[in-house]
Amino acid sequence: MSHPADPSPTERHRAARHAVDELGQARDDHALLRVRCGRSHHVATIFDTAIGAVYESSVGPHAHGHRDFVDEAHHAAHHGTRYVDMLDSDILAEDLVPAYCECGSYELSRNEMRRAIDEGRHTIQLS
């Protein structure tokens, strides 16, 4: 059972989204970790925010990622859905979080991403 002070998943997602949005145009300067697929498409990013590490990815079909701009002629209807959550959440939160790139969908481990950050890594390359 969760503690009464623990935020609900909806509140946690809302707070995480707000924290990333507050970084503004300089948000890339706050990236702690980037996740890329085997073809180097952008899959997810962990940002250092005022509330701690925040995970962000687009789920569902979309262009490759932030380094690849959406090509309106080919991908106009495929922008994906933004998924944002705190990397470190309560003990009842799932370890796996969703992610997607043009190669397909993924489930990424919060614990593995936290370990990579603690080890000083800046990129995880998926195989």
N, CA and C atoms as an extended XYZ file, in Angstrom:
381
Properties=species:S:1:pos:R:3:atomname:S:1:resname:S:1:resid:I:1 pbc="F F F"
N         0.840       -1.174        0.000 N   MET     1
C         0.000        0.000        0.000 CA  MET     1
C         0.886        1.239        0.000 C   MET     1
N         0.527        2.225       -0.815 N   SER     2
C         1.340        3.430       -0.893 CA  SER     2
C         1.053        4.347        0.284 C   SER     2
N         2.013        5.180        0.584 N   HIS     3
C         1.901        6.148        1.669 CA  HIS     3
C         0.934        7.254        1.230 C   HIS     3
N         0.091        7.765        2.139 N   PRO     4
C        -0.868        8.812        1.754 CA  PRO     4
C        -0.220       10.057        1.142 C   PRO     4
N         1.034       10.333        1.482 N   ALA     5
C         1.714       11.509        0.945 CA  ALA     5
C         2.287       11.258       -0.453 C   ALA     5
N         2.366        9.984       -0.877 N   ASP     6
C         2.890        9.678       -2.206 CA  ASP     6
C         1.921       10.187       -3.263 C   ASP     6
N         2.439       10.850       -4.297 N   PRO     7
C         1.545       11.329       -5.348 CA  PRO     7
C         0.999       10.161       -6.174 C   PRO     7
N        -0.187       10.349       -6.710 N   SER     8
C        -0.756        9.340       -7.601 CA  SER     8
C         0.067        9.345       -8.890 C   SER     8
N        -0.045        8.283       -9.694 N   PRO     9
C         0.688        8.290      -10.963 CA  PRO     9
C         0.349        9.504      -11.830 C   PRO     9
N        -0.905        9.908      -11.850 N   THR    10
C        -1.306       11.073      -12.642 CA  THR    10
C        -0.635       12.336      -12.134 C   THR    10
N        -0.605       12.523      -10.830 N   GLU    11
C         0.062       13.693      -10.247 CA  GLU    11
C         1.562       13.670      -10.519 C   GLU    11
N         2.154       12.470      -10.437 N   ARG    12
C         3.587       12.308      -10.677 CA  ARG    12
C         3.922       12.675      -12.123 C   ARG    12
N         3.111       12.192      -13.078 N   HIS    13
C         3.321       12.506      -14.497 CA  HIS    13
C         3.170       14.004      -14.745 C   HIS    13
N         2.160       14.608      -14.140 N   ARG    14
C         1.913       16.040      -14.310 CA  ARG    14
C         3.092       16.863      -13.770 C   ARG    14
N         3.572       16.511      -12.588 N   ALA    15
C         4.709       17.228      -11.991 CA  ALA    15
C         5.963       17.061      -12.845 C   ALA    15
N         6.189       15.861      -13.357 N   ALA    16
C         7.362       15.592      -14.190 CA  ALA    16
C         7.288       16.391      -15.492 C   ALA    16
N         6.119       16.416      -16.119 N   ARG    17
C         5.939       17.171      -17.367 CA  ARG    17
C         6.197       18.664      -17.123 C   ARG    17
N         5.660       19.186      -16.034 N   HIS    18
C         5.852       20.596      -15.695 CA  HIS    18
C         7.336       20.896      -15.460 C   HIS    18
N         8.028       19.999      -14.765 N   ALA    19
C         9.453       20.209      -14.461 CA  ALA    19
C        10.284       20.255      -15.742 C   ALA    19
N         9.997       19.382      -16.701 N   VAL    20
C        10.737       19.400      -17.971 CA  VAL    20
C        10.380       20.660      -18.763 C   VAL    20
N         9.108       21.011      -18.787 N   ASP    21
C         8.690       22.214      -19.516 CA  ASP    21
C         9.340       23.467      -18.944 C   ASP    21
N         9.562       23.490      -17.629 N   GLU    22
C        10.194       24.641      -16.975 CA  GLU    22
C        11.650       24.828      -17.420 C   GLU    22
N        12.269       23.794      -17.964 N   LEU    23
C        13.650       23.915      -18.447 CA  LEU    23
C        13.723       24.793      -19.692 C   LEU    23
N        12.619       24.924      -20.393 N   GLY    24
C        12.541       25.793      -21.561 CA  GLY    24
C        13.423       25.342      -22.711 C   GLY    24
N        13.862       26.327      -23.486 N   GLN    25
C        14.664       26.062      -24.685 CA  GLN    25
C        16.027       25.441      -24.363 C   GLN    25
N        16.511       25.644      -23.151 N   ALA    26
C        17.831       25.129      -22.764 CA  ALA    26
C        17.748       23.738      -22.150 C   ALA    26
N        16.648       23.034      -22.364 N   ARG    27
C        16.476       21.727      -21.720 CA  ARG    27
C        17.547       20.718      -22.092 C   ARG    27
N        18.095       20.793      -23.311 N   ASP    28
C        19.142       19.851      -23.691 CA  ASP    28
C        20.399       20.015      -22.837 C   ASP    28
N        20.593       21.205      -22.288 N   ASP    29
C        21.739       21.433      -21.391 CA  ASP    29
C        21.573       20.679      -20.073 C   ASP    29
N        20.362       20.224      -19.786 N   HIS    30
C        20.058       19.533      -18.536 CA  HIS    30
C        19.921       18.019      -18.713 C   HIS    30
N        20.282       17.510      -19.879 N   ALA    31
C        20.174       16.073      -20.135 CA  ALA    31
C        21.219       15.313      -19.314 C   ALA    31
N        20.750       14.346      -18.542 N   LEU    32
C        21.648       13.480      -17.776 CA  LEU    32
C        22.022       12.242      -18.573 C   LEU    32
N        21.050       11.720      -19.326 N   LEU    33
C        21.241       10.460      -20.034 CA  LEU    33
C        20.363       10.442      -21.273 C   LEU    33
N        20.911        9.952      -22.368 N   ARG    34
C        20.143        9.774      -23.602 CA  ARG    34
C        20.136        8.282      -23.941 C   ARG    34
N        19.009        7.813      -24.425 N   VAL    35
C        18.881        6.414      -24.820 CA  VAL    35
C        18.663        6.380      -26.326 C   VAL    35
N        19.454        5.564      -27.016 N   ARG    36
C        19.370        5.430      -28.468 CA  ARG    36
C        19.218        3.959      -28.826 C   ARG    36
N        18.530        3.704      -29.947 N   CYS    37
C        18.378        2.328      -30.413 CA  CYS    37
C        19.641        1.909      -31.155 C   CYS    37
N        19.681        0.682      -31.653 N   GLY    38
C        20.842        0.173      -32.377 CA  GLY    38
C        21.157        0.947      -33.641 C   GLY    38
N        20.181        1.680      -34.174 N   ARG    39
C        20.389        2.504      -35.366 CA  ARG    39
C        20.629        3.966      -35.007 C   ARG    39
N        20.845        4.243      -33.735 N   SER    40
C        21.115        5.580      -33.188 CA  SER    40
C        19.933        6.536      -33.253 C   SER    40
N        18.718        6.004      -33.371 N   HIS    41
C        17.537        6.857      -33.257 CA  HIS    41
C        17.347        7.232      -31.797 C   HIS    41
N        16.841        8.438      -31.570 N   HIS    42
C        16.543        8.893      -30.206 CA  HIS    42
C        15.377        8.078      -29.661 C   HIS    42
N        15.535        7.498      -28.466 N   VAL    43
C        14.484        6.713      -27.831 CA  VAL    43
C        13.942        7.428      -26.591 C   VAL    43
N        14.827        7.977      -25.766 N   ALA    44
C        14.399        8.645      -24.531 CA  ALA    44
C        15.530        9.520      -24.001 C   ALA    44
N        15.152       10.433      -23.093 N   THR    45
C        16.130       11.292      -22.416 CA  THR    45
C        15.739       11.413      -20.957 C   THR    45
N        16.743       11.444      -20.094 N   ILE    46
C        16.543       11.726      -18.675 CA  ILE    46
C        17.095       13.129      -18.440 C   ILE    46
N        16.264       14.001      -17.859 N   PHE    47
C        16.656       15.378      -17.587 CA  PHE    47
C        16.831       15.606      -16.096 C   PHE    47
N        17.784       16.470      -15.751 N   ASP    48
C        17.972       16.926      -14.381 CA  ASP    48
C        17.065       18.136      -14.191 C   ASP    48
N        16.050       18.008      -13.326 N   THR    49
C        15.076       19.079      -13.117 CA  THR    49
C        15.040       19.476      -11.640 C   THR    49
N        14.221       20.458      -11.341 N   ALA    50
C        14.067       20.925       -9.962 CA  ALA    50
C        13.499       19.846       -9.048 C   ALA    50
N        12.776       18.870       -9.592 N   ILE    51
C        12.196       17.795       -8.773 CA  ILE    51
C        13.005       16.513       -8.850 C   ILE    51
N        14.142       16.546       -9.529 N   GLY    52
C        14.983       15.365       -9.668 CA  GLY    52
C        15.035       14.898      -11.113 C   GLY    52
N        15.521       13.682      -11.302 N   ALA    53
C        15.655       13.117      -12.649 CA  ALA    53
C        14.278       12.795      -13.217 C   ALA    53
N        14.035       13.258      -14.455 N   VAL    54
C        12.750       13.040      -15.128 CA  VAL    54
C        12.998       12.353      -16.460 C   VAL    54
N        12.237       11.301      -16.701 N   TYR    55
C        12.293       10.503      -17.929 CA  TYR    55
C        11.307       11.069      -18.946 C   TYR    55
N        11.737       11.201      -20.211 N   GLU    56
C        10.827       11.636      -21.269 CA  GLU    56
C        11.069       10.832      -22.532 C   GLU    56
N         9.976       10.390      -23.148 N   SER    57
C        10.029        9.691      -24.418 CA  SER    57
C         8.741        9.958      -25.171 C   SER    57
N         8.759        9.703      -26.460 N   SER    58
C         7.532        9.713      -27.247 CA  SER    58
C         7.160        8.261      -27.481 C   SER    58
N         5.911        7.947      -27.276 N   VAL    59
C         5.447        6.584      -27.515 CA  VAL    59
C         4.478        6.611      -28.683 C   VAL    59
N         4.500        5.577      -29.467 N   GLY    60
C         3.689        5.535      -30.672 CA  GLY    60
C         4.503        6.041      -31.851 C   GLY    60
N         4.058        5.774      -33.054 N   PRO    61
C         4.820        6.138      -34.255 CA  PRO    61
C         5.127        7.633      -34.322 C   PRO    61
N         6.380        7.938      -34.671 N   HIS    62
C         6.829        9.315      -34.836 CA  HIS    62
C         8.154        9.316      -35.572 C   HIS    62
N         8.677       10.488      -35.866 N   ALA    63
C         9.987       10.585      -36.511 CA  ALA    63
C        11.041       10.072      -35.544 C   ALA    63
N        12.271        9.920      -36.013 N   HIS    64
C        13.339        9.317      -35.216 CA  HIS    64
C        13.559        9.961      -33.865 C   HIS    64
N        13.442       11.245      -33.747 N   GLY    65
C        13.667       11.884      -32.459 CA  GLY    65
C        14.108       13.315      -32.608 C   GLY    65
N        14.663       13.877      -31.545 N   HIS    66
C        15.022       15.281      -31.511 CA  HIS    66
C        16.082       15.639      -32.548 C   HIS    66
N        16.955       14.718      -32.895 N   ARG    67
C        17.975       15.054      -33.887 CA  ARG    67
C        17.432       14.945      -35.298 C   ARG    67
N        16.276       14.318      -35.467 N   ASP    68
C        15.629       14.191      -36.764 CA  ASP    68
C        14.308       14.939      -36.720 C   ASP    68
N        14.159       15.915      -37.566 N   PHE    69
C        12.932       16.689      -37.581 CA  PHE    69
C        11.838       15.915      -38.282 C   PHE    69
N        10.620       16.112      -37.848 N   VAL    70
C         9.493       15.438      -38.471 CA  VAL    70
C         9.362       15.955      -39.889 C   VAL    70
N         9.391       15.045      -40.814 N   ASP    71
C         9.253       15.379      -42.224 CA  ASP    71
C         7.766       15.425      -42.534 C   ASP    71
N         7.211       16.618      -42.672 N   GLU    72
C         5.775       16.783      -42.844 CA  GLU    72
C         5.232       15.961      -44.001 C   GLU    72
N         6.002       15.859      -45.065 N   ALA    73
C         5.498       15.113      -46.222 CA  ALA    73
C         5.340       13.634      -45.931 C   ALA    73
N         6.132       13.104      -45.025 N   HIS    74
C         6.084       11.665      -44.764 CA  HIS    74
C         5.507       11.293      -43.407 C   HIS    74
N         5.632       12.160      -42.423 N   HIS    75
C         5.262       11.799      -41.061 CA  HIS    75
C         4.282       12.768      -40.416 C   HIS    75
N         3.502       13.490      -41.189 N   ALA    76
C         2.652       14.547      -40.637 CA  ALA    76
C         1.706       14.042      -39.560 C   ALA    76
N         1.216       12.825      -39.663 N   ALA    77
C         0.255       12.304      -38.693 CA  ALA    77
C         0.924       11.441      -37.630 C   ALA    77
N         2.242       11.401      -37.597 N   HIS    78
C         2.944       10.472      -36.708 CA  HIS    78
C         3.882       11.201      -35.760 C   HIS    78
N         3.325       11.908      -34.803 N   HIS    79
C         4.150       12.639      -33.857 CA  HIS    79
C         4.333       11.901      -32.538 C   HIS    79
N         3.605       10.838      -32.307 N   GLY    80
C         3.729       10.100      -31.059 CA  GLY    80
C         3.070       10.836      -29.903 C   GLY    80
N         3.026       10.192      -28.770 N   THR    81
C         2.462       10.761      -27.550 CA  THR    81
C         3.584       10.911      -26.538 C   THR    81
N         3.664       12.041      -25.917 N   ARG    82
C         4.727       12.336      -24.956 CA  ARG    82
C         4.456       11.568      -23.660 C   ARG    82
N         5.470       10.816      -23.197 N   TYR    83
C         5.395       10.108      -21.917 CA  TYR    83
C         6.480       10.693      -21.017 C   TYR    83
N         6.068       11.248      -19.881 N   VAL    84
C         7.005       11.886      -18.951 CA  VAL    84
C         6.704       11.364      -17.552 C   VAL    84
N         7.760       10.976      -16.821 N   ASP    85
C         7.595       10.483      -15.453 CA  ASP    85
C         8.896       10.708      -14.698 C   ASP    85
N         8.794       10.747      -13.397 N   MET    86
C         9.995       10.845      -12.571 CA  MET    86
C        10.763        9.532      -12.681 C   MET    86
N        12.061        9.624      -12.792 N   LEU    87
C        12.865        8.406      -12.891 CA  LEU    87
C        12.803        7.633      -11.580 C   LEU    87
N        12.980        8.348      -10.469 N   ASP    88
C        12.900        7.722       -9.152 CA  ASP    88
C        11.495        7.962       -8.625 C   ASP    88
N        10.717        6.906       -8.575 N   SER    89
C         9.354        7.073       -8.063 CA  SER    89
C         9.135        6.105       -6.918 C   SER    89
N         7.906        6.055       -6.432 N   ASP    90
C         7.638        5.225       -5.257 CA  ASP    90
C         7.828        3.740       -5.563 C   ASP    90
N         7.843        2.935       -4.536 N   ILE    91
C         8.140        1.503       -4.682 CA  ILE    91
C         7.063        0.749       -5.448 C   ILE    91
N         5.878        1.315       -5.578 N   LEU    92
C         4.807        0.639       -6.301 CA  LEU    92
C         4.823        0.933       -7.800 C   LEU    92
N         5.627        1.886       -8.226 N   ALA    93
C         5.709        2.217       -9.649 CA  ALA    93
C         6.418        1.096      -10.396 C   ALA    93
N         5.980        0.860      -11.604 N   GLU    94
C         6.611       -0.148      -12.449 CA  GLU    94
C         8.059        0.244      -12.740 C   GLU    94
N         8.950       -0.748      -12.790 N   ASP    95
C        10.339       -0.474      -13.147 CA  ASP    95
C        10.437       -0.133      -14.629 C   ASP    95
N         9.613       -0.757      -15.460 N   LEU    96
C         9.691       -0.550      -16.901 CA  LEU    96
C         8.835        0.630      -17.340 C   LEU    96
N         9.413        1.469      -18.202 N   VAL    97
C         8.689        2.599      -18.769 CA  VAL    97
C         8.705        2.454      -20.286 C   VAL    97
N         7.651        2.942      -20.961 N   PRO    98
C         7.564        2.766      -22.407 CA  PRO    98
C         8.442        3.751      -23.170 C   PRO    98
N         8.863        3.307      -24.356 N   ALA    99
C         9.622        4.156      -25.269 CA  ALA    99
C         9.384        3.638      -26.681 C   ALA    99
N         9.699        4.464      -27.661 N   TYR   100
C         9.446        4.086      -29.051 CA  TYR   100
C        10.374        4.876      -29.955 C   TYR   100
N        10.809        4.243      -31.024 N   CYS   101
C        11.464        4.950      -32.115 CA  CYS   101
C        10.952        4.301      -33.393 C   CYS   101
N        11.443        4.723      -34.519 N   GLU   102
C        10.946        4.192      -35.776 CA  GLU   102
C        11.207        2.689      -35.906 C   GLU   102
N        12.181        2.174      -35.169 N   CYS   103
C        12.494        0.739      -35.207 CA  CYS   103
C        11.456       -0.102      -34.452 C   CYS   103
N        10.723        0.511      -33.532 N   GLY   104
C         9.715       -0.224      -32.774 CA  GLY   104
C         9.610        0.261      -31.344 C   GLY   104
N         8.865       -0.494      -30.548 N   SER   105
C         8.668       -0.091      -29.157 CA  SER   105
C         9.648       -0.799      -28.245 C   SER   105
N         9.882       -0.155      -27.118 N   TYR   106
C        10.806       -0.661      -26.105 CA  TYR   106
C        10.189       -0.485      -24.735 C   TYR   106
N        10.705       -1.218      -23.787 N   GLU   107
C        10.430       -0.990      -22.376 CA  GLU   107
C        11.789       -0.835      -21.721 C   GLU   107
N        12.003        0.301      -21.085 N   LEU   108
C        13.290        0.610      -20.471 CA  LEU   108
C        13.190        0.504      -18.962 C   LEU   108
N        14.234        0.013      -18.338 N   SER   109
C        14.264       -0.167      -16.895 CA  SER   109
C        14.722        1.107      -16.198 C   SER   109
N        13.892        1.587      -15.260 N   ARG   110
C        14.280        2.746      -14.457 CA  ARG   110
C        15.584        2.453      -13.715 C   ARG   110
N        15.686        1.242      -13.160 N   ASN   111
C        16.880        0.883      -12.380 CA  ASN   111
C        18.141        0.899      -13.243 C   ASN   111
N        18.060        0.387      -14.474 N   GLU   112
C        19.230        0.386      -15.354 CA  GLU   112
C        19.622        1.804      -15.754 C   GLU   112
N        18.628        2.653      -16.000 N   MET   113
C        18.943        4.036      -16.353 CA  MET   113
C        19.549        4.768      -15.163 C   MET   113
N        19.024        4.533      -13.964 N   ARG   114
C        19.578        5.154      -12.748 CA  ARG   114
C        21.018        4.694      -12.545 C   ARG   114
N        21.279        3.401      -12.759 N   ARG   115
C        22.632        2.863      -12.608 CA  ARG   115
C        23.589        3.515      -13.623 C   ARG   115
N        23.137        3.698      -14.862 N   ALA   116
C        23.973        4.329      -15.892 CA  ALA   116
C        24.327        5.764      -15.491 C   ALA   116
N        23.363        6.499      -14.953 N   ILE   117
C        23.617        7.872      -14.498 CA  ILE   117
C        24.611        7.864      -13.346 C   ILE   117
N        24.414        6.960      -12.392 N   ASP   118
C        25.317        6.866      -11.235 CA  ASP   118
C        26.745        6.514      -11.658 C   ASP   118
N        26.876        5.760      -12.770 N   GLU   119
C        28.193        5.382      -13.289 CA  GLU   119
C        28.821        6.492      -14.130 C   GLU   119
N        28.084        7.584      -14.340 N   GLY   120
C        28.608        8.695      -15.120 CA  GLY   120
C        28.448        8.545      -16.620 C   GLY   120
N        27.660        7.579      -17.049 N   ARG   121
C        27.428        7.402      -18.483 CA  ARG   121
C        26.451        8.471      -18.967 C   ARG   121
N        26.580        8.867      -20.225 N   HIS   122
C        25.698        9.890      -20.787 CA  HIS   122
C        24.780        9.343      -21.862 C   HIS   122
N        25.087        8.116      -22.351 N   THR   123
C        24.280        7.505      -23.403 CA  THR   123
C        24.165        6.009      -23.145 C   THR   123
N        22.975        5.491      -23.395 N   ILE   124
C        22.762        4.048      -23.420 CA  ILE   124
C        22.424        3.690      -24.857 C   ILE   124
N        23.143        2.755      -25.423 N   GLN   125
C        22.889        2.283      -26.779 CA  GLN   125
C        22.201        0.927      -26.677 C   GLN   125
N        20.961        0.848      -27.126 N   LEU   126
C        20.216       -0.405      -27.102 CA  LEU   126
C        20.675       -1.289      -28.254 C   LEU   126
N        20.569       -2.597      -28.074 N   SER   127
C        20.963       -3.503      -29.164 CA  SER   127
C        19.756       -4.056      -29.854 C   SER   127
